[in-house]
Structures are given as structure tokens and as C-alpha cells.
């Protein structure tokens, strides 16, 4: 098998869903076994643009077996009631990977001026102030619940690359209660990239190879919760420990990942379906993290209701400007697998309104 054929295998479709008669640890091990069996069928890496001749399939297999073992041990230790040892194991696994080849853990970077969005559900017809659209303040850390990339009691800033992703992440709330702010980074930010690159034909270079190498970590973080009512959700073990690693390292600021609320039937989604989590960088008693505040400029929030009231109820995106909104999500399918032009949706119109009206 050639390397470029590997991504046609359905194993790369994410997020994963645990079968009813299985459980997380066993299911992940099964996925890892299928992954390594698939990788063993690759005869060589000569069809990858930019790969040095010294990187052989044998060496790649050796590195991946070590990587898989580290993640599996991390999960087993957590199940055994040893969370600190589980973290140490994952930290060592990631640090070892970075020390051998930093590109194999896929660290991305945004320079200044990149757009992000932050959504919240309002409780009445009044808009939040901009600080309320940032992370949960330190004095309210008791409200920070366990989530996939959320450690109880530890505030983090959660952003989406599009308003649509924010809406999906909040489980499609009533648009009249859905409030959104736009954020622009004022400092360069680096992140662990857990999202797939463009895997269309002909794009088989070092980015695709790096994604294949870090995919076991991505898969372990991309499993739908089997029992949402349970207090302990094993599907959160690896992503929460990864967030802890990010907090403890100076190498990166956050994590970029795809939502598990958006199911795909392809190995990669075309468009900006990405979420970001940026943990606070200081321990505060009250207020917000100054380092994060200095890294982003945030707008006052809007809601669809506020736009309708302020524009007389007939807000539209000019045809000449609709193209760049549609390019963000060129294959958007909100319901019944029916393609939707993002610029014609309420969410796309909200995004354009924020993009055009944000003040310093």
C-alpha cells in the first residue's frame, strides 16, 4: 500500500462512537490495533513530498508503537486511580515526541489579526458586556465543570473559528438567546493542532505525514461520550490531561480541535470547523487572566435579535461580500445533509455583522 492510500480507510473518520457492548479503554485499544495494522501495510514513504530518505517505514512503525504505548499506559493508569502518574506518562510521551521531531506533534501558529468567535447563551433580552464573554472569572471557578477540554475549577477561554461552530458546540441553542463576540489575537499564538489538514488528492506531504503520526492522540481525544449522565466520563481522560500539559508548558498557548458535535462521514471536513481552548496562564483570586486579556481584542457581543432590532428586521450581506463568508464553510450542511450557503444563514449574517462592525 502507498502512503497516499492510507487516508481512504474509514478508521480516520472522526469523531468515533463507542459500540454499546464496549467501553472506552477497550475501544481505544481496538482502534490503535487497527491503526498500527493499517500502517504496517504501507510499503514505503517515497510518495510523500518533502520526507527525508532517512525516515523509513520501519523507523516510523517503531516511533508509533512507542507513541501508542504511552497513550495506552496513560489511560490504564487513570483507570487504576493514579491520575498524577497518568499525567506524567502522557507528558513524557508528548515531550519525547517533540524532542525527537517537533513537527510530528503538529504545532501551529497564528500571527496577529486572526479572527475567532465566542458564544454564550443569554438569559434575557439584554446583552452581556464584553468581559462576560471571556473566560469564567477566577472568583467563579466553582462553576467550571468537567468537559472534554475542561478541568473542574480551572478556567479556560473557549473559541470557535466560525459562529456556526460556536452554535453547534452549545448544542444549537435558541438564536434569540445566542450571543456572540468576535476576538482578534493581538499577540502571536501557538497551539497543538488536532485537526486534519487538506487530505485531497495530491496533498501528500509532510503535513499529511505529521497528521498520520499524531492521529492516535487525536483519536483518543475525539470519542463521543457513551454515557452523558455519568459523572466520570473516560472519553475526557486524554483531552483533560493534554490541557494540563499545555498549561504546564511554555511551548504552546492552547489546543485546536474539531468539535465532536459535528459528525462527519469523511476523513476531513472542508472549512473552518475548528474549536480552540486557551487555559489561563496565571492563578488569580478574582477577575480575568491578564495574559489572555493582553493576547486578544474582544468586541461587544451581539445577538440575532439585536441585529434585527437595530437594522429594521431586514439585514442582508451585500452580494459582493458574501463570497468570503461562504469560503469559511464551503460545504455547510445544517440539516438533512442539504448544502447551505453560509452567507444566507442567520449565523453567517451574524458573523459578517461582527466582522464589519468590530471596534477597537
KASUL-V565875 format. One line per field, one symbol per residue. ss: DSSP state (a for helix, b for strand, c for the rest). psi: psi as a letter, one per 30 degrees, with the letter a starting at -180 (. if undefined). burial: b if it has 9 or more other ideal C-beta (glycine too) atoms within 8 Angstrom, else e. A space follows every 50 residues. Layout:
# KASUL-V565875
ss = ???
psi = ???
burial = ???
This chain:
# KASUL-V565875
ss = cbaaaaaacaaacccbcccccccaaaaaaaaaaaaaaaaacccbccccbc ccccccaaaaaaaaaaaaaaaaaaaaaaacccaaaaaaaaaaaaaaaaaa caaaacbbbbccccbbbbbbbccccccccaaaaccccaaaaaacccbccb cccccbbbbbccaaaaaaaccccccccbbbbbbbbcccbbbbbccccccc ccccbaaaaaaaaaaaaaaaacbccccccccccaaaaaaaaaaaaaaacc cccbbbbbcccccccccccccccbbbbbbccccccccccaaaaccbbbcc cbbaaaaaaaacccccccaaaaaaaaaaccccbbbccbbccaaacaaaaa aaaaaaaccc
psi = kleffeffkfffklllkklegaleeeeeeeeeeeeeeeeffkelgfgjkf kkffjleeeeeeeeeeeeeeeeeeeeeefggieeeeeeeeeeeeeeeeee jefffiklkkalgkklkkklklfagkklleffgalklefgfffjlkaehk kkgjklkkllfleeeeeefghilkfffjkklkkkkgkkkllkjglkajgl kfhiafeeeeeeefeeeeeffhkkkeiffkekjfffeeeeeeeeeeeflg elfakklkkffjklglfkkjlihklkkjllgljlelaljeeeeffkkklk llleeeeeefgggiklkkefffefeefeifhkjelggkkkjeffleeeee eeeeefgkl.
burial = eebbebbeeeebebbbebeeeeebbebbbbbbebbbebbeebeebeebee beeeeebebbbebbbbbbebbbbbbbbbeeeeeeebbebbbbbbebbbee eeebbbbbeeeeebbbbbbbbbeeeebbebeebbbebbeebeebeeebbb beebbbbbbbbbbbbbbbbbeebebebbbbbbbbbeeebbbbebebbebe eebbbbebbbbbbbbbbbbbbbbbeeeeeeeebbbbbbbbbbbbbbbeee ebebbbbbbbebeeeeebbebebbbbbbbbeeebeeebbebbbebbbbbe bbbbbbbbeeeeeeeebeeebbeebbebbeebbeeeeeebbbbebebbbb bbbbbeebee
